[in-house]
């Protein structure tokens, strides 16, 4: 009876780490190379940091930006092999144009 129950149970798919599935990111890689990779973002501003790596550095920077009390701007983040650009979604003004060599760390935030 146990064997029958086990055979009827749904099995979870085996976990495969991201490093083992490079095909999953192939479309993003092609878009970055072509300069057509973009993401909708809310731009808070920028602050200078003392260290170049670590989630705690990014979290502290976001706290500082939010403490300034400025409203975030609906924007589009363009990622290319040359750099990062943030463009205001409404006015199409360029807010940030950063060469990729100057970027040392990126982190997500809700």
N, C-alpha and C positions, 0 to 999 in steps of 0.2 A: 504494500500500500504506500509506503514511504517513497519508493521509486516512482510510483505513478504521480504522487503529489509534486515531487521534485521536477518531473518531466513537464508538468503543466505550469510551473512557475515561470514567470518572465525573468530572463537573465539580463543583468545590466551589461551593456557593452564594455569590453575591456578598455581601460584608460590608456591612451596613447599620448605621451608627452608632445608638446608643440614642436620640439626640436626634431621629432621623428616624422613630422608631416609638413615638409617644406612646400609641397604642392598647394597647400591651403593658402599660402601667402603669395603665390605666383602672380595673381592678378594685381595685388597691391604693389609688388615689386615692379611690374611692368608700368603701372600708373606713375610710380615715383620716377622711374627713368624717363618717362615721357613728359613729366611735369603736370600731369592731370590728376594727381591724387589730392583730394580735398576732404575736409571734415567741418561740419558746422560746430562752432564753439562760442562760448561767452568769454570775451576778452575783458579781464579785470585790470590789466596794466602790467607794469614790470617793476621789479626791485632788484637791487644788487645783493648777492649773497656772498658769504665768506668762504664756504666750501663748495666743491664742484660736484659732489655726489651725495646721494642718500635721500630717502623718503622724508626724513625729519627736516631736511633743508627745504624741500618743496612745501611741506606742510606749514613750516614757519613763514615762508614767503607768502603763501596764500592767506594765512592769518593776518599778516601785515597789510596785504592788499585789501582785504575785507574790512580791516579796522580803519582804513582811510575813508571809507564811506562813499566811495564813488560807485556809480551804477555800472554794471557790466554792459558791454556792447555786443549785440548779436553780430557775429563775424564768421568768416570762413578762413580756416587754416589750410594753406597750400603747402604741400611737402614735395620737394624735388631733390634731385641729387646735389644741387647747388646750395640749397638752403630752405629756410622756412619763411613764409610770408603770411601775415594776418591782414585781411582786407575787411573793412566795414561792409556789412551786408546791405545796408540801405544806401549809403553815399558812395560806396566803392572806393573810399579813401584807403590808402596804404597805411596801416597802423604800425606794422613791424616788418622789417626786411633783414633777416639774420642769416649770415653765412653758416653753412653746416659745420665748418671747422670750429666755430665758437660754441656749439652746442655740446655739452658734456653729459647731460642727464635729462631725461623726460619722465614724467610721472602722471598718472591719471588722477583726477579729482572729480567728485560728484558735482 
